[in-house]
Every structure is written in structure tokens, then in C-alpha cells.
Amino acid sequence: MSLLNDRWALPDRYSALLWCKRRNQQKIRCIIDMLGENAGSPDQAQRCRDACISTAQSISENGLAASLAIKLTALGVLMDEDLAKENALLVQKAASSWNVDTEIDMEGAALVDFTGEVAIACARQGKPVTIALQSYLHRTGDDIEKLSRNGLRIRLVKGAYLGDIRDYEEIENSFMKCFAVLLRSGRPFSAGTHDPRLLSWMREKLGQKRDLMEFGFLKGLADETKLKMAGEGFRVAEYIPFGRSDRAYAARREKYLRDLDRMNRAAAD
């Protein structure tokens, strides 16, 4: 299933690279993600691995300020953990050879431990690695400490799957607590949200430490806000997915908007 428009994702790599170039000109770094989840065969996982490697090479050859996002389900974790780990290490090693950083997305709660293990193994290959952690899990505060000690850069998000914290305000409170832990650590990190109240709160808490943190946004949301903040000198990144396998990704984005509407809330403009 393909989207009727390109709000959430772009149709192909070429379009994603062009979009990234435009964002770079607007002082926005990009995180480029090749859509695809739940590989059903080793061949499918290998095709995803090879496409990720090609994307990293394209990022480098085009001189873009961008990193490569990878998902372990696309690399085969649901059928073979060893295969997924091997594929992730190969992607990260190749990306590193072109000086392109990798970011490992967090998926379902059952994959947190394994995703952390793979991220640590990738980081030990020498190039910086970012891992997404979700504030809707009680364990995230501890995971921040553990994974940071192992050299990983944290990208804090609320979470788009299903966590053990369900109440929206509790998830926000957990996000703020995790943010405070990251800020106290003094290590560079990223935090992604489109909640205007959280964005205002984070800007206030950052104070003079704005270079320590990058504000993360999704393509299709908060466009005015991300451009304004980049123009004001904040570090800003946009997550850019591409590909035709967009059903699951788009469904999570649409659910997010429905949930906000149900609570009489809205994402930042």
C-alpha cells in the first residue's frame, strides 16, 4: 500500500536525498530511514541490508548532513537474531567507512534487550551509534545509564508502539524525568517530540546548554516549529523515511494524530 501523498514518507531514495539536501540548506540535519519491517526470509533481510548500505553510500557521496536509521525487524530479527545482528554490524561497518553515522530505531518492548545488545556491538566497531529509547517503558531510565556507559548516544522519544505506561500524562512525566537524566549526564543526546508544551519546557531546561541536545522531528509534523528553531540556532533533525512499504509506519503516525484529537491536543505547528 502506498500513501496518497508524501506527508509521512517519500517514494524512493532519490526523493529522500533531495529532501535532505533542502533541509540541510535550512540548517536541519536528517535521519534517513528505508522503510521495511518484519523481514520474512533471509533473502528479504539481505536485500534490506544491502539497500541500507547503498543508502549510506549515497548520503556520503552527496555530502549530506544525515545519518542512517536501521530497524532490526527489517534485518531479520523476528526469524533469526544472529542473522539480524550480523546484518546490523555489516551495515554499521560499511556506513562508518563512508563516515556516515547509524541510528538504531527501537521497536516493540520485547526487542529492547536485544536491540541494546546489537547497538553496543555496533558501537564497539568504533563509530558513534545512536539508539532510540522510549519513555513509555518503566525501564528506560536504567537503560539510559547502561547504554550511555557503553558509548551509545541516546535519542529519547515517547514511543509509537505499545509500552507498559499507557496514560499520556504519565508518559510525558517519564519523558521529562529521562530528559533530566540525559541533561545531567553532560553527554550529547537527542529528544524527539512534537508536543508544544514539552518543546517549550525542554528549551527552558536547556538554558545555555543548547549545543548538548538535538531536537528531533518527524517529516510531516511541526514544520513551522522545526524551521523556526533551526533559524534560532538550535540543533534540529528531521526523520525522513522512504520506500513503498509504508503501511505500518503511516498507521502509527495516523494513530498518533487520532490520539491527540481524542485528548483535545495538537502537535506543534
Stockholm file with secondary structure:
# STOCKHOLM 1.0

chainA/1-269         MSLLNDRWALPDRYSALLWCKRRNQQKIRCIIDMLGENAGSPDQAQRCRDACISTAQSISENGLAASLAIKLTALGVLMDEDLAKENALLVQKAASSWNVDTEIDMEGAALVDFTGEVAIACARQGKPVTIALQSYLHRTGDDIEKLSRNGLRIRLVKGAYLGDIRDYEEIENSFMKCFAVLLRSGRPFSAGTHDPRLLSWMREKLGQKRDLMEFGFLKGLADETKLKMAGEGFRVAEYIPFGRSDRAYAARREKYLRDLDRMNRAAAD
#=GR chainA/1-269 SS CCCSSSSSCBSSHHHHHHHHHHHHHTTCEEEEEECCCCCCSHHHHHHHHHHHHHHHHHHHHTTCSEEEEECTTTTTTTTCHHHHHHHHHHHHHHHHHTTCCEEECCCSGGGHHHHHHHHHHHHTTSSCEEEEEETTSTTHHHHHHHHHHTTCEEEEECCSSCCSCCCHHHHHHHHHHHHHHHHHHTSCEEEECCCHHHHHHHHHHHTTCGGGEEEEEETTSCHHHHHHHHHTTCEEEEEEEESSCCHHHHHHHHHHHHHHHHTTCCCCC
#=GC SS_cons         CCCSSSSSCBSSHHHHHHHHHHHHHTTCEEEEEECCCCCCSHHHHHHHHHHHHHHHHHHHHTTCSEEEEECTTTTTTTTCHHHHHHHHHHHHHHHHHTTCCEEECCCSGGGHHHHHHHHHHHHTTSSCEEEEEETTSTTHHHHHHHHHHTTCEEEEECCSSCCSCCCHHHHHHHHHHHHHHHHHHTSCEEEECCCHHHHHHHHHHHTTCGGGEEEEEETTSCHHHHHHHHHTTCEEEEEEEESSCCHHHHHHHHHHHHHHHHTTCCCCC
//
